Amino acid sequence: MSTSSATRSTVLAGGIGTSPVRPDANLKVRGEFAYSSDMWLDDMLWGATLRSPHPRARIVSIDLTDALKTVGVYAVLTAEDVPGQNRYGLEIADQPVLADGQVRYQGEPVAIVAADHPEIARQACKKIVVTYEVLAPIVDAVAASRPDSPLVHDDAIPGHGIEGNVLRSVHIERGSADVTAEVVVTGEYEVGMQDQAFLGPESGLAVPAEDGGVDLYIATQWLHADQSQVAAALGLPPAKVRFTLAGVGGAFGGREDVSMQIHACLLALRTGRPIKMVYSREESFYGHVHRHPARMRYEHGADSSGRLVYARASIVLDGGAYASSSTAVAGNAATLGFGPYDIPNVTMDCLVTYTNNPPCGAMRGFGAVQACFGYESQMDRLAEACGLSPVELRLRNAMSEGSVMPTGQLVDSAAPVAELLRRVRDAALPPEPEGPRDVRELPGGVSNTTHGEGVVRGVGYAVGIKNVGFSEGFDDYSTARVRLELLGDTPVASVHTAAAEVGQGLVTLLQQIVRTELGVSQVTVLPADTSIGSAGSTSASRQSYVTGGAVQAACQAVRDRLAERGGRLSDEPIEETVQWRHRPTSPIDPVTGQGNAHVQFAFAAHRAVVDVDTELGLVKVVQLSAAQDVGKAMNPQAVLGQIHGGTAQGLGLALMEEIQVHEGKLRNPSFTDYLLPTILDMPPMLVDVLELADPHAPYGLRGVGEPPTISSTPAIVAAIRAATGLALNRVPVRPEHLTGTGGRGAG
């Protein structure tokens, strides 16, 4: 086999820029794909978890007697049985493996059981008698931030300098804080708690090993972060805690944190038997983090022509009982909190607090979603105050390449904000309804609730900004191993990384990169595991960038070795392992918030057309148009899938998705009561993809997955406002907000 630059530049079937069939596609369509919940060993036991019914309480005593007497039960463990560190966490090790002394949210794990049947394990959990001293929960994030608030964590969290309940406070200032403007608009906004709602609940299989360690097969987003946390809790070196990625049934941020990983491994090591754990749907709602609820106040000032003069904002995020990734979410909300606009004078104060509400962490958009609803609502208000159309106001202030972020960071690649807005503005609108309408096309029409009475149409716009990759000086890298060899006379390649395929199509993309770089058609992607160096998390829209960059670099190293052999591949394989980093970021200044916090910026815009039944408070999204710059469409069909899917999650947040929490307790932990968009809720979409290469990124690509979620929510709400004239300062928009009975949501 020989290779040359001419060969590599040729677009191979299945290479970059094409849309090959995903290797897991047929299996998933036929229902034959093995997800983590499908794993099985003949001698395995089943694990179950006892969870706190209270959001805040002291544990007085735990009686395991009846549970241990249950026939078929092999182990019942509490905090006293954790052999290593009884604390874990993504950024701050503040969360107990099993509650010790107190519980801080409803659903916190208190004890775990292993039995020879899942129902026996669940029944044994019910026999554990826990005596609690119930305390009043701390549930208001704003009140929790005050110095006189009771503490969620009244024991010290070592080494993190957390004061009171405030996990992190971010202040950003640029320009003058005292400047005035001719036109000023203010607004207060709220975003509810959204769930990732992945279809595959948390599950995994832990297998004790002969060396005293454990092998865990798990659905996760970050194998090595899981490994380090589990090893610390087990009191084992990481080399004895081996992780292999199992089939993942969706993630969206909800699998970044440890859920049942430590529990399954504890039970496996205690019993000497494989342990399978699978959460029920209700338990899944308790068992993973959610999107941070937010309360925001914005003030924007502009001159009479609509040019922005200043913006001031305060954002309070409810982090819930434990830190998870809250500090990073606050960083994103703050640094991206004024949107893709040129504003010479800005002041931002963003904080995230502990409460006794469910823990919150990563979800698609990661802080930028909440902020975008705030600043885009403001843009509509400012447009009205200036006598401009919503699009024109945005065009006059749109960021472009060479703009400077509120943090002082230069935007040094394409930022086509104005072009994205023009494209969604100019997209074909659906025809205006004339005459009698098919009731199925009306809000609530499939239930025959209306025949068109009180139905009005509205059009709304929004544009958003999102960072790509980890930020603020995090050492963000990925590791890839590429092997090239001959099988008979056929050159074949394999690629091995620890990057988690969670449904986004990374496995396909890695094959495409290897085909393009090495000019071979047959490429195998080995299972992701911890036997190779970390690839970081499948989050922050980063895997195509970082692991794609690592695979590209490993392929280049293979080509160099091949060139040393005169371009001929002999019977001896060539294998290269590369650890690849993007350009560095830096922490922001703790006083001014200035600094080069982010690797890359991505932009998307939406136009929404909605019909609103003003009498019943029902909304039907008639059409959504999206435009997004992806740098390079590595896999065009996958890009469209990401834009459609991200938009659907934004629609859910706009209209229906919210975890209802009252006094710290979940009221709707089921897909019966937690409402998700279905195919009946998603309208036709028009998608316009721009490819403006980022010169700093592999192949010029930009992360694709998150921006559509960010701008779709405010666009839909803007369309409802246009139809109804209501302020609608809170999402999701509920029927009572539209019929005049919804309080401040309609104010």
FENZIPE-V517595 format. One record per helix or strand of 2 or more residues. SS is the DSSP state (H for helix, E for strand). FROM is the first residue (numbers start at 1). TO is the last residue. Records with the same first field share a line. If there is no record, write none. Layout:
SS=FROM-TO + FROM-TO
This chain:
H=5-9 + 25-29 + 36-38 + 65-69 + 79-81 + 118-127 + 141-144 + 223-234 + 238-240 + 261-271 + 281-287 + 326-335 + 368-386 + 390-397 + 417-426 + 439-441 + 445-447 + 506-518 + 543-564 + 636-655 + 698-700 + 707-724 + 735-738 + 743-746
E=45-51 + 57-63 + 73-77 + 102-103 + 109-115 + 129-134 + 166-174 + 183-191 + 203-208 + 214-218 + 241-245 + 275-278 + 294-302 + 308-318 + 345-353 + 455-468 + 477-487 + 490-496 + 522-525 + 574-581 + 600-613 + 618-629 + 661-662 + 665-666 + 684-690 + 730-731
